[in-house]
Structure formats: C-alpha cells, structure tokens
Amino acid sequence: MGLALDEPQDDDEQQTVNGILVLSRADDAAWLTDAQVDYHKDAWREGFSVTRGGASCC
C-alpha cells in the first residue's frame, strides 16, 4: 500500500474523514479499517506514516 496524490478513478471508494476526501481502491478499503495516517516533520524524518493495530507499516 502506498500514498499518492492522484486524480479520482471511477472505481475508487470515497469517504470523508475529518473533512478530507479519502480515495482508495475497492480491494484496499477493508485494509484501511482502524488505520491511522500521520504526517511527521522533524530533524530526522519528513513524510507520512500509516499505523494499523499499533504496528507501523509504511
């Protein structure tokens, strides 16, 4: 699984989370249940991380 800025596709699942439109492929939608996406910017890293069930995956 990856994160990207892209144009919506006809077969994307759409949901609004905290006012942000989130698009995902239909086969990835179940994987996103209970996932948390964070953005980090500090001295040693900058970027997104995805955590699900307490385990970092990306």
mmCIF file of the N, C-alpha and C atoms, coordinates in Angstrom:
data_MODEL
# 
_entry.id   MODEL 
# 
loop_
_atom_site.group_PDB 
_atom_site.id 
_atom_site.type_symbol 
_atom_site.label_atom_id 
_atom_site.label_alt_id 
_atom_site.label_comp_id 
_atom_site.label_asym_id 
_atom_site.label_entity_id 
_atom_site.label_seq_id 
_atom_site.pdbx_PDB_ins_code 
_atom_site.Cartn_x 
_atom_site.Cartn_y 
_atom_site.Cartn_z 
_atom_site.occupancy 
_atom_site.B_iso_or_equiv 
_atom_site.pdbx_formal_charge 
_atom_site.auth_seq_id 
_atom_site.auth_comp_id 
_atom_site.auth_asym_id 
_atom_site.auth_atom_id 
_atom_site.pdbx_PDB_model_num 
ATOM 1   N N  . MET A 1 1  ? 0.846   -1.176 0.000   1.00 0.00 ? 1  MET A N  1 
ATOM 2   C CA . MET A 1 1  ? 0.000   0.000  0.000   1.00 0.00 ? 1  MET A CA 1 
ATOM 3   C C  . MET A 1 1  ? 0.878   1.221  0.000   1.00 0.00 ? 1  MET A C  1 
ATOM 4   N N  . GLY A 1 2  ? 0.483   2.215  -0.744  1.00 0.00 ? 2  GLY A N  1 
ATOM 5   C CA . GLY A 1 2  ? 1.223   3.461  -0.792  1.00 0.00 ? 2  GLY A CA 1 
ATOM 6   C C  . GLY A 1 2  ? 0.271   4.638  -0.735  1.00 0.00 ? 2  GLY A C  1 
ATOM 7   N N  . LEU A 1 3  ? 0.826   5.798  -0.531  1.00 0.00 ? 3  LEU A N  1 
ATOM 8   C CA . LEU A 1 3  ? 0.046   7.023  -0.516  1.00 0.00 ? 3  LEU A CA 1 
ATOM 9   C C  . LEU A 1 3  ? 0.452   7.847  -1.726  1.00 0.00 ? 3  LEU A C  1 
ATOM 10  N N  . ALA A 1 4  ? -0.525  8.464  -2.361  1.00 0.00 ? 4  ALA A N  1 
ATOM 11  C CA . ALA A 1 4  ? -0.219  9.286  -3.528  1.00 0.00 ? 4  ALA A CA 1 
ATOM 12  C C  . ALA A 1 4  ? -1.295  10.337 -3.716  1.00 0.00 ? 4  ALA A C  1 
ATOM 13  N N  . LEU A 1 5  ? -0.911  11.424 -4.335  1.00 0.00 ? 5  LEU A N  1 
ATOM 14  C CA . LEU A 1 5  ? -1.880  12.412 -4.781  1.00 0.00 ? 5  LEU A CA 1 
ATOM 15  C C  . LEU A 1 5  ? -2.181  12.070 -6.225  1.00 0.00 ? 5  LEU A C  1 
ATOM 16  N N  . ASP A 1 6  ? -3.446  11.866 -6.525  1.00 0.00 ? 6  ASP A N  1 
ATOM 17  C CA . ASP A 1 6  ? -3.823  11.412 -7.851  1.00 0.00 ? 6  ASP A CA 1 
ATOM 18  C C  . ASP A 1 6  ? -5.241  11.871 -8.143  1.00 0.00 ? 6  ASP A C  1 
ATOM 19  N N  . GLU A 1 7  ? -5.621  11.770 -9.380  1.00 0.00 ? 7  GLU A N  1 
ATOM 20  C CA . GLU A 1 7  ? -6.987  12.089 -9.777  1.00 0.00 ? 7  GLU A CA 1 
ATOM 21  C C  . GLU A 1 7  ? -7.895  10.914 -9.423  1.00 0.00 ? 7  GLU A C  1 
ATOM 22  N N  . PRO A 1 8  ? -9.136  11.182 -8.998  1.00 0.00 ? 8  PRO A N  1 
ATOM 23  C CA . PRO A 1 8  ? -10.066 10.091 -8.684  1.00 0.00 ? 8  PRO A CA 1 
ATOM 24  C C  . PRO A 1 8  ? -10.329 9.209  -9.902  1.00 0.00 ? 8  PRO A C  1 
ATOM 25  N N  . GLN A 1 9  ? -10.445 7.931  -9.671  1.00 0.00 ? 9  GLN A N  1 
ATOM 26  C CA . GLN A 1 9  ? -10.779 6.956  -10.703 1.00 0.00 ? 9  GLN A CA 1 
ATOM 27  C C  . GLN A 1 9  ? -12.230 6.517  -10.501 1.00 0.00 ? 9  GLN A C  1 
ATOM 28  N N  . ASP A 1 10 ? -12.869 6.048  -11.556 1.00 0.00 ? 10 ASP A N  1 
ATOM 29  C CA . ASP A 1 10 ? -14.279 5.660  -11.481 1.00 0.00 ? 10 ASP A CA 1 
ATOM 30  C C  . ASP A 1 10 ? -14.546 4.573  -10.454 1.00 0.00 ? 10 ASP A C  1 
ATOM 31  N N  . ASP A 1 11 ? -13.591 3.674  -10.232 1.00 0.00 ? 11 ASP A N  1 
ATOM 32  C CA . ASP A 1 11 ? -13.817 2.553  -9.322  1.00 0.00 ? 11 ASP A CA 1 
ATOM 33  C C  . ASP A 1 11 ? -13.265 2.794  -7.913  1.00 0.00 ? 11 ASP A C  1 
ATOM 34  N N  . ASP A 1 12 ? -12.861 4.025  -7.580  1.00 0.00 ? 12 ASP A N  1 
ATOM 35  C CA . ASP A 1 12 ? -12.351 4.329  -6.240  1.00 0.00 ? 12 ASP A CA 1 
ATOM 36  C C  . ASP A 1 12 ? -13.478 4.335  -5.212  1.00 0.00 ? 12 ASP A C  1 
ATOM 37  N N  . GLU A 1 13 ? -13.167 3.859  -4.023  1.00 0.00 ? 13 GLU A N  1 
ATOM 38  C CA . GLU A 1 13 ? -14.040 4.033  -2.864  1.00 0.00 ? 13 GLU A CA 1 
ATOM 39  C C  . GLU A 1 13 ? -13.778 5.440  -2.335  1.00 0.00 ? 13 GLU A C  1 
ATOM 40  N N  . GLN A 1 14 ? -14.816 6.156  -1.925  1.00 0.00 ? 14 GLN A N  1 
ATOM 41  C CA . GLN A 1 14 ? -14.655 7.511  -1.417  1.00 0.00 ? 14 GLN A CA 1 
ATOM 42  C C  . GLN A 1 14 ? -15.278 7.618  -0.038  1.00 0.00 ? 14 GLN A C  1 
ATOM 43  N N  . GLN A 1 15 ? -14.561 8.287  0.856   1.00 0.00 ? 15 GLN A N  1 
ATOM 44  C CA . GLN A 1 15 ? -15.130 8.615  2.156   1.00 0.00 ? 15 GLN A CA 1 
ATOM 45  C C  . GLN A 1 15 ? -14.474 9.899  2.653   1.00 0.00 ? 15 GLN A C  1 
ATOM 46  N N  . THR A 1 16 ? -15.207 10.642 3.463   1.00 0.00 ? 16 THR A N  1 
ATOM 47  C CA . THR A 1 16 ? -14.683 11.869 4.034   1.00 0.00 ? 16 THR A CA 1 
ATOM 48  C C  . THR A 1 16 ? -14.328 11.608 5.487   1.00 0.00 ? 16 THR A C  1 
ATOM 49  N N  . VAL A 1 17 ? -13.082 11.907 5.830   1.00 0.00 ? 17 VAL A N  1 
ATOM 50  C CA . VAL A 1 17 ? -12.580 11.691 7.188   1.00 0.00 ? 17 VAL A CA 1 
ATOM 51  C C  . VAL A 1 17 ? -12.074 13.026 7.709   1.00 0.00 ? 17 VAL A C  1 
ATOM 52  N N  . ASN A 1 18 ? -12.689 13.526 8.772   1.00 0.00 ? 18 ASN A N  1 
ATOM 53  C CA . ASN A 1 18 ? -12.313 14.821 9.351   1.00 0.00 ? 18 ASN A CA 1 
ATOM 54  C C  . ASN A 1 18 ? -12.254 15.919 8.292   1.00 0.00 ? 18 ASN A C  1 
ATOM 55  N N  . GLY A 1 19 ? -13.207 15.904 7.369   1.00 0.00 ? 19 GLY A N  1 
ATOM 56  C CA . GLY A 1 19 ? -13.301 16.931 6.344   1.00 0.00 ? 19 GLY A CA 1 
ATOM 57  C C  . GLY A 1 19 ? -12.383 16.737 5.145   1.00 0.00 ? 19 GLY A C  1 
ATOM 58  N N  . ILE A 1 20 ? -11.648 15.632 5.094   1.00 0.00 ? 20 ILE A N  1 
ATOM 59  C CA . ILE A 1 20 ? -10.727 15.353 3.994   1.00 0.00 ? 20 ILE A CA 1 
ATOM 60  C C  . ILE A 1 20 ? -11.264 14.185 3.185   1.00 0.00 ? 20 ILE A C  1 
ATOM 61  N N  . LEU A 1 21 ? -11.372 14.363 1.868   1.00 0.00 ? 21 LEU A N  1 
ATOM 62  C CA . LEU A 1 21 ? -11.821 13.295 0.990   1.00 0.00 ? 21 LEU A CA 1 
ATOM 63  C C  . LEU A 1 21 ? -10.701 12.270 0.842   1.00 0.00 ? 21 LEU A C  1 
ATOM 64  N N  . VAL A 1 22 ? -10.990 11.027 1.167   1.00 0.00 ? 22 VAL A N  1 
ATOM 65  C CA . VAL A 1 22 ? -10.021 9.934  1.076   1.00 0.00 ? 22 VAL A CA 1 
ATOM 66  C C  . VAL A 1 22 ? -10.505 8.969  0.007   1.00 0.00 ? 22 VAL A C  1 
ATOM 67  N N  . LEU A 1 23 ? -9.646  8.690  -0.959  1.00 0.00 ? 23 LEU A N  1 
ATOM 68  C CA . LEU A 1 23 ? -9.952  7.755  -2.035  1.00 0.00 ? 23 LEU A CA 1 
ATOM 69  C C  . LEU A 1 23 ? -9.095  6.517  -1.857  1.00 0.00 ? 23 LEU A C  1 
ATOM 70  N N  . SER A 1 24 ? -9.670  5.361  -2.113  1.00 0.00 ? 24 SER A N  1 
ATOM 71  C CA . SER A 1 24 ? -8.897  4.116  -2.060  1.00 0.00 ? 24 SER A CA 1 
ATOM 72  C C  . SER A 1 24 ? -9.451  3.156  -3.095  1.00 0.00 ? 24 SER A C  1 
ATOM 73  N N  . ARG A 1 25 ? -8.611  2.220  -3.489  1.00 0.00 ? 25 ARG A N  1 
ATOM 74  C CA . ARG A 1 25 ? -9.080  1.159  -4.373  1.00 0.00 ? 25 ARG A CA 1 
ATOM 75  C C  . ARG A 1 25 ? -10.024 0.272  -3.577  1.00 0.00 ? 25 ARG A C  1 
ATOM 76  N N  . ALA A 1 26 ? -11.007 -0.268 -4.243  1.00 0.00 ? 26 ALA A N  1 
ATOM 77  C CA . ALA A 1 26 ? -12.009 -1.093 -3.558  1.00 0.00 ? 26 ALA A CA 1 
ATOM 78  C C  . ALA A 1 26 ? -11.363 -2.241 -2.793  1.00 0.00 ? 26 ALA A C  1 
ATOM 79  N N  . ASP A 1 27 ? -10.331 -2.864 -3.358  1.00 0.00 ? 27 ASP A N  1 
ATOM 80  C CA . ASP A 1 27 ? -9.703  -4.000 -2.685  1.00 0.00 ? 27 ASP A CA 1 
ATOM 81  C C  . ASP A 1 27 ? -8.832  -3.580 -1.509  1.00 0.00 ? 27 ASP A C  1 
ATOM 82  N N  . ASP A 1 28 ? -8.518  -2.290 -1.358  1.00 0.00 ? 28 ASP A N  1 
ATOM 83  C CA . ASP A 1 28 ? -7.735  -1.808 -0.216  1.00 0.00 ? 28 ASP A CA 1 
ATOM 84  C C  . ASP A 1 28 ? -8.614  -1.250 0.900   1.00 0.00 ? 28 ASP A C  1 
ATOM 85  N N  . ALA A 1 29 ? -9.890  -1.028 0.637   1.00 0.00 ? 29 ALA A N  1 
ATOM 86  C CA . ALA A 1 29 ? -10.757 -0.356 1.601   1.00 0.00 ? 29 ALA A CA 1 
ATOM 87  C C  . ALA A 1 29 ? -10.822 -1.097 2.936   1.00 0.00 ? 29 ALA A C  1 
ATOM 88  N N  . ALA A 1 30 ? -10.937 -2.415 2.920   1.00 0.00 ? 30 ALA A N  1 
ATOM 89  C CA . ALA A 1 30 ? -11.014 -3.177 4.170   1.00 0.00 ? 30 ALA A CA 1 
ATOM 90  C C  . ALA A 1 30 ? -9.715  -3.065 4.960   1.00 0.00 ? 30 ALA A C  1 
ATOM 91  N N  . TRP A 1 31 ? -8.584  -2.962 4.275   1.00 0.00 ? 31 TRP A N  1 
ATOM 92  C CA . TRP A 1 31 ? -7.295  -2.844 4.945   1.00 0.00 ? 31 TRP A CA 1 
ATOM 93  C C  . TRP A 1 31 ? -7.195  -1.549 5.733   1.00 0.00 ? 31 TRP A C  1 
ATOM 94  N N  . LEU A 1 32 ? -7.913  -0.520 5.293   1.00 0.00 ? 32 LEU A N  1 
ATOM 95  C CA . LEU A 1 32 ? -7.833  0.789  5.930   1.00 0.00 ? 32 LEU A CA 1 
ATOM 96  C C  . LEU A 1 32 ? -8.633  0.896  7.223   1.00 0.00 ? 32 LEU A C  1 
ATOM 97  N N  . THR A 1 33 ? -9.453  -0.103 7.518   1.00 0.00 ? 33 THR A N  1 
ATOM 98  C CA . THR A 1 33 ? -10.224 -0.074 8.756   1.00 0.00 ? 33 THR A CA 1 
ATOM 99  C C  . THR A 1 33 ? -9.271  0.021  9.942   1.00 0.00 ? 33 THR A C  1 
ATOM 100 N N  . ASP A 1 34 ? -9.490  0.984  10.812  1.00 0.00 ? 34 ASP A N  1 
ATOM 101 C CA . ASP A 1 34 ? -8.672  1.234  12.004  1.00 0.00 ? 34 ASP A CA 1 
ATOM 102 C C  . ASP A 1 34 ? -7.255  1.704  11.686  1.00 0.00 ? 34 ASP A C  1 
ATOM 103 N N  . ALA A 1 35 ? -6.986  2.120  10.459  1.00 0.00 ? 35 ALA A N  1 
ATOM 104 C CA . ALA A 1 35 ? -5.665  2.647  10.121  1.00 0.00 ? 35 ALA A CA 1 
ATOM 105 C C  . ALA A 1 35 ? -5.593  4.118  10.512  1.00 0.00 ? 35 ALA A C  1 
ATOM 106 N N  . GLN A 1 36 ? -4.403  4.545  10.927  1.00 0.00 ? 36 GLN A N  1 
ATOM 107 C CA . GLN A 1 36 ? -4.165  5.936  11.269  1.00 0.00 ? 36 GLN A CA 1 
ATOM 108 C C  . GLN A 1 36 ? -3.034  6.447  10.398  1.00 0.00 ? 36 GLN A C  1 
ATOM 109 N N  . VAL A 1 37 ? -3.281  7.561  9.713   1.00 0.00 ? 37 VAL A N  1 
ATOM 110 C CA . VAL A 1 37 ? -2.266  8.179  8.861   1.00 0.00 ? 37 VAL A CA 1 
ATOM 111 C C  . VAL A 1 37 ? -1.792  9.448  9.550   1.00 0.00 ? 37 VAL A C  1 
ATOM 112 N N  . ASP A 1 38 ? -0.488  9.576  9.707   1.00 0.00 ? 38 ASP A N  1 
ATOM 113 C CA . ASP A 1 38 ? 0.109   10.756 10.338  1.00 0.00 ? 38 ASP A CA 1 
ATOM 114 C C  . ASP A 1 38 ? 1.148   11.350 9.403   1.00 0.00 ? 38 ASP A C  1 
ATOM 115 N N  . TYR A 1 39 ? 1.362   12.650 9.542   1.00 0.00 ? 39 TYR A N  1 
ATOM 116 C CA . TYR A 1 39 ? 2.431   13.315 8.818   1.00 0.00 ? 39 TYR A CA 1 
ATOM 117 C C  . TYR A 1 39 ? 3.449   13.788 9.842   1.00 0.00 ? 39 TYR A C  1 
ATOM 118 N N  . HIS A 1 40 ? 4.709   13.495 9.584   1.00 0.00 ? 40 HIS A N  1 
ATOM 119 C CA . HIS A 1 40 ? 5.787   13.856 10.510  1.00 0.00 ? 40 HIS A CA 1 
ATOM 120 C C  . HIS A 1 40 ? 6.758   14.792 9.804   1.00 0.00 ? 40 HIS A C  1 
ATOM 121 N N  . LYS A 1 41 ? 7.204   15.791 10.527  1.00 0.00 ? 41 LYS A N  1 
ATOM 122 C CA . LYS A 1 41 ? 8.257   16.664 10.017  1.00 0.00 ? 41 LYS A CA 1 
ATOM 123 C C  . LYS A 1 41 ? 9.107   17.083 11.204  1.00 0.00 ? 41 LYS A C  1 
ATOM 124 N N  . ASP A 1 42 ? 10.277  16.518 11.265  1.00 0.00 ? 42 ASP A N  1 
ATOM 125 C CA . ASP A 1 42 ? 11.200  16.870 12.334  1.00 0.00 ? 42 ASP A CA 1 
ATOM 126 C C  . ASP A 1 42 ? 12.631  16.722 11.820  1.00 0.00 ? 42 ASP A C  1 
ATOM 127 N N  . ALA A 1 43 ? 13.593  16.763 12.699  1.00 0.00 ? 43 ALA A N  1 
ATOM 128 C CA . ALA A 1 43 ? 15.001  16.801 12.301  1.00 0.00 ? 43 ALA A CA 1 
ATOM 129 C C  . ALA A 1 43 ? 15.452  15.554 11.541  1.00 0.00 ? 43 ALA A C  1 
ATOM 130 N N  . TRP A 1 44 ? 14.836  14.393 11.804  1.00 0.00 ? 44 TRP A N  1 
ATOM 131 C CA . TRP A 1 44 ? 15.329  13.157 11.199  1.00 0.00 ? 44 TRP A CA 1 
ATOM 132 C C  . TRP A 1 44 ? 14.379  12.507 10.198  1.00 0.00 ? 44 TRP A C  1 
ATOM 133 N N  . ARG A 1 45 ? 13.190  13.049 10.006  1.00 0.00 ? 45 ARG A N  1 
ATOM 134 C CA . ARG A 1 45 ? 12.280  12.466 9.019   1.00 0.00 ? 45 ARG A CA 1 
ATOM 135 C C  . ARG A 1 45 ? 11.210  13.468 8.615   1.00 0.00 ? 45 ARG A C  1 
ATOM 136 N N  . GLU A 1 46 ? 10.696  13.265 7.425   1.00 0.00 ? 46 GLU A N  1 
ATOM 137 C CA . GLU A 1 46 ? 9.562   14.035 6.946   1.00 0.00 ? 46 GLU A CA 1 
ATOM 138 C C  . GLU A 1 46 ? 8.759   13.141 6.028   1.00 0.00 ? 46 GLU A C  1 
ATOM 139 N N  . GLY A 1 47 ? 7.470   13.024 6.306   1.00 0.00 ? 47 GLY A N  1 
ATOM 140 C CA . GLY A 1 47 ? 6.607   12.228 5.453   1.00 0.00 ? 47 GLY A CA 1 
ATOM 141 C C  . GLY A 1 47 ? 5.473   11.590 6.227   1.00 0.00 ? 47 GLY A C  1 
ATOM 142 N N  . PHE A 1 48 ? 4.739   10.747 5.530   1.00 0.00 ? 48 PHE A N  1 
ATOM 143 C CA . PHE A 1 48 ? 3.579   10.082 6.092   1.00 0.00 ? 48 PHE A CA 1 
ATOM 144 C C  . PHE A 1 48 ? 3.968   8.739  6.706   1.00 0.00 ? 48 PHE A C  1 
ATOM 145 N N  . SER A 1 49 ? 3.226   8.364  7.719   1.00 0.00 ? 49 SER A N  1 
ATOM 146 C CA . SER A 1 49 ? 3.316   7.008  8.246   1.00 0.00 ? 49 SER A CA 1 
ATOM 147 C C  . SER A 1 49 ? 1.899   6.472  8.401   1.00 0.00 ? 49 SER A C  1 
ATOM 148 N N  . VAL A 1 50 ? 1.749   5.175  8.222   1.00 0.00 ? 50 VAL A N  1 
ATOM 149 C CA . VAL A 1 50 ? 0.455   4.526  8.388   1.00 0.00 ? 50 VAL A CA 1 
ATOM 150 C C  . VAL A 1 50 ? 0.612   3.506  9.506   1.00 0.00 ? 50 VAL A C  1 
ATOM 151 N N  . THR A 1 51 ? -0.275  3.580  10.491  1.00 0.00 ? 51 THR A N  1 
ATOM 152 C CA . THR A 1 51 ? -0.250  2.660  11.613  1.00 0.00 ? 51 THR A CA 1 
ATOM 153 C C  . THR A 1 51 ? -1.590  1.949  11.677  1.00 0.00 ? 51 THR A C  1 
ATOM 154 N N  . ARG A 1 52 ? -1.554  0.673  11.865  1.00 0.00 ? 52 ARG A N  1 
ATOM 155 C CA . ARG A 1 52 ? -2.780  -0.113 11.981  1.00 0.00 ? 52 ARG A CA 1 
ATOM 156 C C  . ARG A 1 52 ? -2.584  -1.135 13.086  1.00 0.00 ? 52 ARG A C  1 
ATOM 157 N N  . GLY A 1 53 ? -3.438  -1.089 14.095  1.00 0.00 ? 53 GLY A N  1 
ATOM 158 C CA . GLY A 1 53 ? -3.317  -2.022 15.211  1.00 0.00 ? 53 GLY A CA 1 
ATOM 159 C C  . GLY A 1 53 ? -2.034  -1.836 15.993  1.00 0.00 ? 53 GLY A C  1 
ATOM 160 N N  . GLY A 1 54 ? -1.497  -0.617 16.016  1.00 0.00 ? 54 GLY A N  1 
ATOM 161 C CA . GLY A 1 54 ? -0.292  -0.336 16.767  1.00 0.00 ? 54 GLY A CA 1 
ATOM 162 C C  . GLY A 1 54 ? 0.994   -0.658 16.048  1.00 0.00 ? 54 GLY A C  1 
ATOM 163 N N  . ALA A 1 55 ? 0.929   -1.235 14.845  1.00 0.00 ? 55 ALA A N  1 
ATOM 164 C CA . ALA A 1 55 ? 2.139   -1.593 14.094  1.00 0.00 ? 55 ALA A CA 1 
ATOM 165 C C  . ALA A 1 55 ? 2.314   -0.656 12.909  1.00 0.00 ? 55 ALA A C  1 
ATOM 166 N N  . SER A 1 56 ? 3.489   -0.103 12.760  1.00 0.00 ? 56 SER A N  1 
ATOM 167 C CA . SER A 1 56 ? 3.775   0.774  11.625  1.00 0.00 ? 56 SER A CA 1 
ATOM 168 C C  . SER A 1 56 ? 4.003   -0.069 10.374  1.00 0.00 ? 56 SER A C  1 
ATOM 169 N N  . CYS A 1 57 ? 3.428   0.380  9.262   1.00 0.00 ? 57 CYS A N  1 
ATOM 170 C CA . CYS A 1 57 ? 3.567   -0.422 8.046   1.00 0.00 ? 57 CYS A CA 1 
ATOM 171 C C  . CYS A 1 57 ? 4.169   0.342  6.885   1.00 0.00 ? 57 CYS A C  1 
ATOM 172 N N  . CYS A 1 58 ? 4.187   1.662  6.923   1.00 0.00 ? 58 CYS A N  1 
ATOM 173 C CA . CYS A 1 58 ? 4.699   2.404  5.766   1.00 0.00 ? 58 CYS A CA 1 
ATOM 174 C C  . CYS A 1 58 ? 5.429   3.656  6.227   1.00 0.00 ? 58 CYS A C  1 
# 
